[in-house]
Amino acid sequence: MDKLYYIPFSQIRKIRQKVKDSFLLCKIMADILRINVLYMVRQNGTGHLGSSFSSADIVAWLWFCEMKNPNDFKAKTSDIYFSSKGHDAPTLYAVLMALEKLDFSLIHKLRQINGLSGHPDVGTPFIAANTGSLGMGISKAKGMALAKRLAGKKGRIYVMLGDGELQEGQVWESLEGAAREGLNEITAIVDCNKIQSDTWTKAVSRQEKIEARFRAFGWEVKNCDGHDFKSLQKAFIWAKSVKNKPQIIIAKTVKGKGISEMEKIGKDGFYKFHSGAPGFELYGQGFEELKNRVNGNLKKAGLDPLAFESTEFVHPQKGSEAQRLVPAYGEELIELARKNKDIVALNADLLLDCGLIPFRKKFPRRLIECGIAEQDMVSMAGGLALQGKLPIVHSFASFLTTRPNEQIYNNATERKKIIYAGFLAGLIPGTPGHSHQSVRDIACLGNVPGLAMIQPCCEAEMKQALRWAVESSRESVYLRIVSITFDALGKMPEDYALKLGQGVFLKEGKNAVLISYGPVMLGEAIKAAGLLEKEGKSIAVLNLPWLNRLDEKWLIETLAPYQIIFTLDDHYKKMGQGEMIAAAAVRQSKIAPKIISFGVEEIPFCGRNGEVLKKHGLDAESLAKKIGQNI
């Protein structure tokens, strides 16, 4: 077991009461925020430290020294702050706890059920807007400003943007309207830390003349040092002096600021601390570095060193037969690209998450980094396809299937083959929150003409699915890919091969059949069947990886022995695979079984994987209980 340290509220309150110099107070408080954010992220195992740390000084100055009645939505005069990028939510939570606006005990419940969401959610007190899907911030700020004016309320609106986020087209769509309306109460701050998810922003988009671009849209612009409180003070005084125009403050920052090791790009050219938690050795080094700096500033203030509280961290046990779909995908992509020179991979700032780093090393000219600009990426793929290439498009499923949905449809009307690979698909992982839990992509793409959708359940099926998409399919394909590591489901039949619209039994059974797909839900299905077997109820489990294609003749023959069919979706129940199966069953007069469907029925909860499944009633125990009541 390892110890994790945090600074309790009693210490924070004492410091705030005794340190009267605003600049010294913010130096101390910003590093206290970093210590508590480091605790939250390491204790939970996930989060965005780099972005949280780069914005910590800005957030500290705003909340401790700048804003009036911050985020008091009922007050007649209130300043509003929210982060458009959303990744730095832990820093905002740490501030709210320090100001007694959030229960301090929530420091132990980052990304947990009944705790703090991975990205900002208005269900949390004093959170102004849901973010995490990038590019929406200024548009939301405009709506808030206009609503305030209509209601006769006063106050400024501060919105934090990431510099990588500036690649989203909506940012630029939002600028001109704010200037046209003269919304001088809006101040946008760009956390300009120069690093995207994996690498330098300049490697993706040129921003040398970013000030001129903002001015061209009618905004006033000022640069400042985002880690110097005097510079920040001057910038915010300037912003309040601007008349009839919104303002952009470009705050020069360092990603991971505060822990020297986290401020560096790796030797391989990739940044390592955008998401995830540091190892315990680095956690200890980082904690000591922050602690020493805080204590040095407390000494300047004439105060005693910090007193900490701690918790014990128990390392989770890992399964013995781990399956990882992302590396399996990356390996197969390289093999296919060796044979097929027309394959071109496009990526939306997620090289590491999509398993593309080995591909880039092998085929650097055939990897196109599009940045955080999904609509541009998908249309670029359309252009490649029109010229005879086979583009394979990569991003998180929640962004790939929704933002460029119109562009995907447009590509479909050109009748050229494109492969879309949507990672982080489904309900799990539950820790990032609903902006990243892709549970509506089947509904988004299911009726796109000439687009088959597959979700593999293991490494072998992952490789088969990609190979089928590249070598066998005549139409475009959407690969729905779970990104978490999971335990093997058991052995697939040795002669198993993907057949369009067909599936395979993973477990035989007599009383009923449970149909699902993908590793998460099939894993719970197999466990549920095992629990029911102990009660003398025999349930078959059928893996059906096709999400919008169904061989109805095969379905009739396969389901004929069963009078009860259960379907289980890793998706909203509405417009998921279960509805496709039910509709097919109704169309066929030869079978008329009882069909009961399970799936997500409300906005996904944020939390640890097991607790999220249980909260939605999709864990093995809940499924076994519901199935048992119906057979």
PyMOL commands that set and color helices and strands:
alter all, ss='L'
color gray80, all
select helices_A, chain A and resi 9-18+22-44+49-54+56-66+89-98+104-108+137-151+164-167+169-180+201-203+210-216+229-241+260-263+280-300+325-339+357-362+364-366+374-386+397-400+405-413+441-445+459-472+519-533+552-559+577-587+609-615+620-628
alter helices_A, ss='H'
color red, helices_A
select strands_A, chain A and resi 2-6+80-83+157-162+186-192+220-225+247-252+309-313+322-323+343-347+367-369+390-396+419-423+451-454+476-480+486-487+504-507+512-516+539-543+564-572+594-600
alter strands_A, ss='S'
color yellow, strands_A
deselect
rebuild
show_as cartoon
